[in-house]
Structures are given as C-alpha cells and as structure tokens.
C-alpha cells in the first residue's frame, strides 16, 4: 500500500471517529434535554398540586377592616357568660341545643343573589369557613342546615343531620346546624355577613336579625364590631356573633377541626 493510500485511510478513520463521537454527543444532548423536560414537568405538576391543595386547605383572601371598626369588649361593661355550646355535630363543631333563628330555606331557588350564583357543584378555588353565633335576648338561636342549598337532601349521620346535596349550591351555604358558613367560590373576593343573610333570605341590620328585632350588638373575633353588621367580612375562621336585645352574652368561640 502506498504512502498516499495510508494517509487516505488514516484520514477516513479519523473522520469516522469524529462522526461517531458527534453522534454520541447528540444522543447525550437529547437524553439530557429529555431529562430536563421531565424534571420541569414534575416541578410544574408539583406546583399545580400545591396550588390545588392550597385552595382545598382554605387559603384566605386578605380582608382589611376600616380603622375604628373594632372596639374592646370592656366598652360594653359586664357580659353574661356563655353557656355550653352543645354537643359536637357532623362537622365536629358544637351544635347549639336551641331553636332555629329562622327557616333554612334560601331566597329564589337558583337565581343569582348579590352576584352569588347557585351552581350544580361546590366550587373550591376559593374555599374558607367562618362561624356564626346568634343570641336573642340572651337565649341561643341555631343557624339552620341547608342555607344556600335549594332542594336540600338531608342525610342522617351518627353525629346528626347533614345536608350533602341539593339542586345547586350557592357560594355561601351551610351543611349542618352548627353555625359553620361555607364560603366556596370560583372567585377570590371578600364576602360579607350581609351576603350570607341575603342568600338565606333573611333580614340583617343594626336593629334586626332575621325575624327578631332589637338593638343588635355584633362581635368579630372577640371584639366589638362597630357599624352595620351586614358589613362584617366572612374571613377564614372568623368568629362572628350577633346579640339581639339584652342581656349581652360574652362572645362564643369554637375550634375549627382539621379540614375546616
């Protein structure tokens, strides 16, 4: 073999080696890109799951009260001590052993109320809970189950009746007679106690709560709420109490179990 032929063979061998190395590098690059895409997809999936769980765990919207909206309890003088709130109900929250404030039927079945819709399924994009207690002339009143759920279907549970279904669900509703207000909405906004009473189809103002009239004293998270009780915000785990008439009862407080 001539020297020239040997040089050609060597050049061809080098070229083939470079091509093989290039192909191997391309394969490594594709595997790395695929791995990176997989990691990114897992990260995005984790973020989506976290966001969903955040909504399911009742992430609150921030609602600020105007300055001067709250006052210390001491401004009211002596308050009547609250009695035992009752036995634990189907949501693991005490159910008052008391007559209902009013019937549980909502307003016009299915029609929007205060731009709050009644939808076939519960909405959980914005999902929080508040608690409402009512006293009339010092006596407890029960907040009925099934408010905001037209055509309520009541199920018997070992802890008491529970409304788990109906023709539709307003974004503000109750499942049990324990005072828990479910705020389950497709939009994050600050709903008010006035919105809830509108969905309920009951009156609320400085001198009336449902069918009962008299001076209304409102409490919000253990303080006196100054102003129209319709404006009380339904924030996450808000403890709201309305006293109609006298004597005034010290604000009640419940513990929200996991999941509420």
C-alpha positions in Angstrom: 0.0 0.0 0.0 1.4 3.3 -1.0 2.0 6.1 1.5 -0.8 8.2 -0.1 -3.3 5.3 0.4 -2.3 5.0 4.0 -2.9 8.7 4.6 -6.3 8.4 3.0 -7.2 5.5 5.2 -6.0 7.3 8.3 -8.0 10.5 7.3 -11.1 8.4 6.7 -10.7 6.6 10.1 -10.3 10.0 11.9 -13.4 11.3 10.1 -15.4 8.2 11.0 -14.3 8.5 14.6 -15.3 12.2 14.7 -18.7 11.4 13.2 -19.2 8.6 15.8 -18.2 11.0 18.6 -20.6 13.6 17.3 -23.5 11.1 17.1 -22.7 10.0 20.7 -22.7 13.7 21.8 -26.0 14.3 20.1 -27.5 11.3 21.8 -26.3 12.5 25.2 -27.7 16.0 24.5 -31.1 14.6 23.6 -31.1 12.5 26.8 -30.2 15.5 28.9 -32.9 17.6 27.2 -35.5 14.8 27.9 -34.3 14.5 31.5 -34.6 18.3 31.9 -38.1 18.4 30.4 -39.1 15.6 32.7 -37.8 17.4 35.8 -39.5 20.6 34.7 -42.8 18.7 34.2 -42.6 17.1 37.6 -41.9 20.6 39.1 -44.8 22.1 37.3 -47.1 19.2 38.4 -45.9 19.7 42.0 -46.7 23.4 41.8 -50.1 22.6 40.4 -50.8 20.1 43.1 -49.6 22.5 45.8 -51.9 25.2 44.4 -54.8 22.9 44.4 -54.1 21.7 47.9 -53.7 25.3 49.0 -57.2 26.0 47.7 -58.5 22.9 49.3 -56.9 23.9 52.6 -58.9 27.2 52.6 -56.2 29.8 51.7 -57.8 33.0 52.8 -58.2 36.3 50.9 -56.9 39.3 52.9 -59.8 41.4 54.1 -59.0 44.6 56.0 -61.4 46.4 58.2 -61.7 50.2 58.2 -59.9 51.9 61.1 -62.1 52.2 64.1 -64.3 49.2 63.1 -63.4 47.2 66.3 -63.5 48.1 70.0 -62.5 46.2 73.1 -65.1 44.2 75.0 -64.6 46.4 78.0 -66.6 49.2 76.3 -69.7 47.1 76.8 -69.4 46.6 80.5 -70.4 43.3 82.1 -71.4 40.5 79.7 -73.4 37.4 80.5 -71.2 34.3 80.5 -71.9 32.0 77.6 -73.2 28.5 78.3 -72.0 25.2 76.9 -72.2 25.4 73.1 -73.8 21.9 72.7 -72.6 18.5 71.5 -70.4 18.0 68.6 -72.2 17.7 65.3 -71.4 16.1 61.9 -68.7 18.7 61.2 -67.1 18.2 64.6 -68.3 21.6 65.7 -70.8 22.0 68.6 -74.5 22.3 67.5 -76.5 24.7 69.8 -79.3 23.0 71.7 -81.7 25.8 70.7 -84.5 26.6 68.3 -83.5 27.9 64.8 -83.4 31.6 64.2 -85.5 31.1 61.1 -86.2 28.5 58.5 -83.4 27.1 56.4 -84.9 27.9 53.0 -82.9 30.3 50.8 -84.2 33.0 48.5 -85.4 32.3 45.0 -84.1 28.9 44.2 -81.1 29.1 41.8 -81.4 32.8 41.0 -78.2 34.8 41.5 -78.2 36.8 44.7 -75.7 39.6 45.2 -73.9 38.3 42.1 -73.5 35.0 44.0 -74.5 32.1 41.8 -76.1 28.7 42.6 -74.1 26.0 40.7 -74.5 22.3 40.3 -71.3 21.5 42.2 -69.4 23.2 45.0 -66.6 25.5 44.0 -63.3 25.2 45.7 -60.9 27.7 44.0 -61.6 30.0 47.0 -62.6 27.8 50.0 -62.8 29.1 53.5 -65.1 28.8 56.5 -66.4 31.2 59.2 -68.6 30.6 62.3 -71.8 32.5 63.2 -73.4 32.5 66.7 -76.7 34.3 67.4 -78.4 35.2 70.7 -81.8 36.8 71.1 -82.4 38.4 74.5 -79.7 36.3 75.9 -81.0 33.0 74.5 -79.2 31.0 71.8 -80.5 30.5 68.4 -79.5 27.9 65.9 -78.3 28.6 62.3 -80.1 26.0 60.2 -78.5 23.5 58.0 -79.1 23.7 54.2 -79.0 27.5 53.9 -77.8 28.3 50.3 -78.6 24.7 49.1 -82.1 24.7 47.4 -83.8 21.3 47.4 -81.6 20.1 50.3 -81.1 16.4 50.7 -80.6 15.6 54.4 -78.6 12.6 55.4 -78.6 11.0 58.8 -75.2 10.7 60.4 -74.2 9.3 63.8 -73.5 13.0 64.9 -76.7 14.4 63.5 -78.4 15.5 60.2 -76.2 16.8 57.4 -77.1 18.3 54.0 -74.7 16.9 51.4 -76.6 17.5 48.2 -79.3 19.7 46.7 -80.4 21.1 43.3 -77.5 23.5 43.5 -75.0 25.2 45.8 -74.8 28.9 46.4 -71.2 30.0 47.1 -72.3 30.7 50.7 -74.1 27.9 52.4 -74.4 25.7 55.5 -74.3 21.9 55.7 -75.1 21.4 59.4 -76.8 23.4 62.1 -73.5 24.2 63.8 -73.1 27.8 62.6 -70.3 27.0 60.1 -70.6 29.1 57.0 -69.0 27.5 54.0 -67.5 30.0 51.5 -66.8 28.0 48.4 -66.4 30.3 45.4 -64.8 30.2 41.9 -63.5 33.7 42.5 -61.5 35.1 45.4 -63.4 38.0 46.9 -64.4 39.2 50.3 -68.0 38.1 51.1 -69.9 39.7 53.9 -72.4 38.5 56.5 -75.0 40.6 54.6 -74.4 38.5 51.6 -75.0 35.3 53.6 -78.3 36.7 55.0 -79.3 37.7 51.5 -78.7 34.1 50.3 -80.6 32.9 53.3 -83.5 35.3 52.5 -83.4 36.9 56.0 -83.1 40.5 57.2 -80.0 41.8 58.8 -79.2 45.3 60.0 -78.5 47.4 63.2 -81.9 46.7 64.6 -82.9 43.3 63.1 -81.5 39.8 62.7 -83.9 37.5 60.7 -87.4 37.7 62.2 -86.1 39.2 65.5 -86.0 43.0 66.2 -84.0 44.9 68.7 -80.7 46.6 69.1 -78.0 44.4 67.5 -74.6 44.1 69.1 -72.0 42.4 66.8 -68.8 40.7 67.7 -65.9 39.9 65.3 -63.1 37.7 66.5 -63.7 38.6 70.2 -64.0 42.3 69.7 -67.0 44.6 69.3 -67.8 45.4 65.7 -68.9 49.0 65.2 -71.1 49.6 62.2 -73.8 47.8 60.3 -73.4 44.0 60.9 -74.1 43.5 57.2 -70.5 44.7 56.5 -68.8 42.0 58.7 -66.4 40.2 56.4 -66.5 36.4 56.2 -62.8 35.8 56.6 -61.1 32.5 57.2 -62.0 31.1 60.6 -63.8 34.4 61.6 -65.7 34.1 64.9 -68.9 36.2 64.4 -71.6 36.7 67.0 -74.8 38.7 66.9 -76.7 39.6 70.1 -80.2 41.0 69.6 -81.5 42.9 72.6 -80.3 42.3 76.2 -78.6 40.8 78.1 -75.4 40.7 76.1 -73.6 37.4 76.0 -69.8 37.1 76.0 -68.5 36.2 72.5 -68.5 32.4 71.9 -65.6 30.7 70.3 -65.3 27.4 68.6 -62.3 25.3 67.5 -62.2 24.6 63.8 -61.3 21.0 63.2 -58.8 19.9 60.5 -60.4 20.3 57.1 -62.5 23.3 58.1 
